[in-house]
Amino acid sequence: MIASLLALALLTQDPAGDVDRLNADIAALKAVRPRWREIPWKSCLLQGLKESREKKKPLILWVFIDRPVDDARC
């Protein structure tokens, strides 16, 4: 979408006005405050479990395992 907006800006006659319009369109597409940034992430599993139990809310566990590409394990 951004590429098509850039192409539109290049094809029109008034480059200064189009750049301003393009910047306004791009700004409108951006989320003001992404909801995931409001999540209070914990780096310690035990702290997360404790808070999850206290607040009676589910716990989401994000696990990242750095394995080589040719690793055949599941």
N, C-alpha and C positions, 0 to 999 in steps of 0.2 A: 504494500500500500504506500509506503514511504517512497519507494522508487517511482511509482506512478505519479505521486505528487511532485517529485523532483522533475520528472519529464514534463509535466504540465507547466512547471515554472520556467523551464528552458524554452518551451515552444511559444509562450505568450510574448506580447510586445513590451510590457512595462516590467522590467526585471525587478526594480526596487519594490513596487507594490506586490508583486508575486512572491517575493522572498518574505515579506511581512506576512502575507496570507499563509504561505507555507509554514512559517514558524508558528503561527497561530493554530493551524491544523495539527501540527506535531504536538504542540502543548496540550491540545484538547484530547489527544489520544493517550497521553500519559496519565497513570493513576496518581491521584494526589497523595494518598497515604495507603500503600498496599496493606491489606489486612494481615498478611503473614508477618509483616514487620512488627506488629503489635503483640505477637506471641512471646511470652517471656521464656525463652529457651533456657534449658538447664544443660550443663555439660556433665553433670554427675547423675547417673541413673538412680542412685539411692535418694538424692534430693528430689528428683522428679517423681519417683514413686511415693515419697512421703507427701508431697504437695498434691499429687493426684488423689490420694486417699483422703486427705484433709478436705479438699474441695469437692470430693465425690464427682470428679470429672475423669474422662478417659485419658490415658497416656499414649502419646504417639512416639514410637521409638524409631529414630532415623539411624540406620546402620550403613556404613560405607566400608566395603572391603576392597582393597586395592590388589587386584590379581592380574597376572599377565594375560594378554589376549588369548594365548594358546592354551590356557589352563582348561582342561576338559571336565573339571568338577562342576557340579551344579551349584 
